[in-house]
Each structure stands twice: as structure tokens, then as C-alpha cells.
């Protein structure tokens, strides 16, 4: 049977992993040439920006939102 201390240490390890992933995703999205966490993926004329990987940005944004919600609750 796990003790309370072991359970809390396990939860703390999960918290640290979530924080690291949140920071890594934020760093990826805010790197040079990237649109940021909430920047537009299209230009002024409505065409997709040609210099970014749209799927990678959308996936990273989704993971960031999910991890942030899980981290807060």
C-alpha cells in the first residue's frame, strides 16, 4: 500500500512533467518565425502563411490548451 508521502511525490512528478511540456510548447510557438500562442495563421488576404507548419502549430496549441486546463484543475 502506498503511503501519503509516496502519493504526493508521484503527483509532484506529474506536475513537473506537465509544467515542462507547457513551457516547451510555449517556447515552440513563440520561436522566431512562429505565429505565437494566438497569432493568425493566415495573411491579410486570407491565404495560409507559407513559412510555417500549420499542423504542428495547431497541434501544439491544442496540447498547450489541454495541458493548461489539466494543470489548473
N, C-alpha and C positions, 0 to 999 in steps of 0.2 A: 504494500500500500504506500502510495506517495504521501510524503508529508507536505505540509503547507509551504514550507520553505522551498522544496523542490518544485512545487507547482508555480510559485511566484517567480522562481528563476527561469522556468520554462516560458512563462508569459513575458518576462522581460526580454528573453532572447527573441521571441516572436516580434515584440515591439521594436527592437533594434533592427531586425531584418526589414520590417515594414518601413521604418524611417530611412534606412539606406536605399531601399527601392524608390521611395518618394523623392529623395534627393537626386538619385541617379536619373530618374525620369525628368525631373525639373532641369537638371544640367543638360540633358539631351535636347529638350525642347527649347532651351534658351541659348544654345550654342550659336556661334556665328553662322548667319545664313538661314537659320531656322525661324519659323514664324512665332515662336513663343508658346506659352500655355494657352492663350486665347486669340492669337493673331489670325488674320484671314489667310485662307489657303487659295484664294483667287485674286486676280489682279483687278484693276479698276474697270476693265471691260468685261469681266465675268469669266475669264478663262483661268484654268488651273495654273498655279505658279509652276514653271518648268524646272526649277532648280532644286526642288525638294521631293522627298519620297512621301507622297500623301498618305499611303497606307501605314507607314511607320509612324508618322505624326499622329494620325487618328488613333492608332493602337496605343501609342504612348499616352495620349491624352485620356483615353478610356481607362487604362490601367492606373493613371495618376488619380483620376476621379474616384475610381473604386477603392483604391488603397487609402485615399484621404478619408472617405466615408467610413471605411472599416476602422481606421486608426482613431477617428473621433468617437466612435461608439463602441 
